[in-house]
Amino acid sequence: MALFGRAKRPERRGSEFDFLIVGLGNPGTKFSRTRHNVGFETIELLATRFNATLKAGRDRALFAEVNTTVNAQTKHLLLAMPTTFMNESGNAVGPLARRYAISDPLKIIIVHDELDLEPGVVKIKSGGGLAGHNGLASITQHLKTQDYLRVRIGVGKPPSKEQGGDHVLSKIPARERELLDISVQVAADAVQLIVAEGLDAAMRNINAR
């Protein structure tokens, strides 16, 4: 079976993209600086590092095309933040991947919050389960695969499963917010390491911290 469930002629022509890099979150100021939006924050930081401007497109996302030089080679990157709500992230990621002809899941990096990691911890993962993350579930549904790369930013577990929604959407205590600010920096570093040095080297560097 072709990735995305069907073979489809790409709508886009031009330079091939090396990576589609997507940060997950919820749009709107109400959700700004919450645990669920650390993926958005990472993309915004990467856009700043690359001196790029995120703009609205027709695939329900803000995006920026970036060229960066790695070992004398130009890497062509697409940064994106869905303008859907978290649970519908695949409605942006699927069309973006198809439009920009990114058919290899190992060229798709999803940056997201992770309940199974403590605040301040960042890990890189290739494929694997979804750990109940609705954003990842939506992306998997649209891509017809869960073999894409993830940069996981720990936000810690709530006291109970019933409090999961409140935990990721509520405002954060100052000390924990400081940890997450550092984590966002590390997550951006992780993305750049994957692009520059490859998955294995990036995992050795980031996952050992």
N, C-alpha and C positions, 0 to 999 in steps of 0.2 A: 504493500500500500504506500502510495506517495505521502510524504509529509503534508499535513493539513487535510488529509483525507481524499484528495483528488489531485491529479495532474492538472496544472493550469498554466497557461502562458503568462509570464510576468507582464504586468501592466507598465513597468518602468524599464527604461533603457539607460545606458550610461555606465559609470563606474560601479563595479561590484563592491558591495559592502562587506567588510570583514566581520563586523559585529553589530547586532541590534541590542542595545543596552536599555532596559526598561526598569524604572523605579515604580513601585506600587504605593498607592495611597488613595485618599479620598479628596476630591476637589472641594474648594471653598475654604474661607477663613475659619469657619467653625472647627475644622479638623486640623488646622495648621499646628505644628509642634506637638501633635499627639504621637503615641507610640506607633500607631498604624501608618504614619506618614513618613517614617524614616527613609523609605525607599525614594519618595519624592525629593527629600532633602539631599540625598546622595546625588541624584541626577542634577539638581540645581547647582550643587557644588562642582560636579564635573563640568557643567556648562561654564561656570566661572573659570575653572582651571584652563579650559580650552578656549576661553574668550569667545564663547558662542552664545547665541540668543535663541531661546526656545520660542517657537511660534506655533500658532494653531494650524492644523492641517485638516484634511477631510476624513481621516481615519480615527476620529474621536480621541485625539491625543495632541499634546504639545510636543514638538520635536525639534531637533537641531542636527544637521549634517556636519560632521567634524572630520577634518583631515589632520592626522598627527604623524610625525616621523619617528619610526622605531628602527634602530640599527640601519639607518640610511634607506629604509623602505617606508613608503607612505601607507598608512592604515586609514581606511575609510570607515567611519563609525556613524551610527545613527543613535542618538540619545532620545529617549521618549518618556513621557509621563501621561498615562491615560487620563482623559477627562471624564471617563465613566466613574461610577463608584467602584470600590474595591471588588465587590462580588461579580462585577461584569468586566473585569480587566481584559479577559480574552476577546471581548468585542473590539478592543483596540489593538491588542498584540497580534491576533490572527491576521486582520487586514494589513497591518504594517508589514508583517513578515512576507505576505503574498505580494504586496505592491513593490517592495524593495527586493524581491526575489531571494530572500534568505531562507533556504530550504534545509540547511543543516542545523539541527537543534543545538549543536555545540558552538554555533555562532550567535546564540541567543542567551543573553545574561539577564536574569531577573533579580533585582535587589528588593528585599522584602524584610519585614519584621518577623521575628521568630520567637514564639512563646517558650520553646524548649531550650533556649539559651538564656543565660543570665544577662542583665544589662551590662554593657561594656564588652561583651564577647561578640566577635565577628568570625564567621566561618564560611568557607567556600565549599560548595557541594555540586557534584555532577549527577543529575537525575535523582532517582530515589522517590520516596513517598512524599505525600503532600502535607502530612501532619495536621490535617484539618484546616488548612489555610484556604479560605474561599477564593482568594485572588488566584492562587496557584491552580486550584481546581478549575476555575473558569478558563485560564490559559491552556491547561492541559486538554480541556474539552475542545477548544478551538484549534489547537495545533495537532491534535490526535497523537500526542506523545508527551511524556514527562521527562524526556532525556535532555532537556535544556539545562544550562548552568544556573546556579543560584548563589547569590551573595546574601548570607543570612545575618541579620542584625538582631542580637538578643534583646528582648524586652521583658523577659521573665514571665513566670506564670502568675495568673490571678489566684486569689485564695480558693476559689472553686470554679468549676467549669461554667456554672451559671453566670459568673461575673466576667466571663471572657470579653464580651462586647464592651462593657464599661471599662475594662482594663485597658484595651487598646485604643479607645476613643476618648478617654478622659484626659484632663491636663495632668502633667507629670510633676512630682516633687522636684525641687531645684537641684538637689544632689544627683538624682537619677538623670535629670535632664543634662547635667554636665557630662555624665558618662555617655549618654546617647550622642551628644555633640562630638565627643571623641570617636565614638563608634562610626558615625557618619564619615568622618575623615578617613578612618581605617577602611571602611567599605569602598570609598572612592579610590583609595590606594589599591585595594584588592582588584577592582575593575581594571585599573591601569596596568597592574601586574599581569593579569590574564592577557591583556592586549599585547603587552611588551615582551613577556617571557614565556607565555603559554600556561595552560591550566596546571600542570604538575608543579612547576616552579612556584606559581602563585599560591597553590595549596600548601606547599612546604613552608613558605614564608608566613602566610596569614594564619593557617590552622595551628601552627606551633606556638603562637603567642598566648 
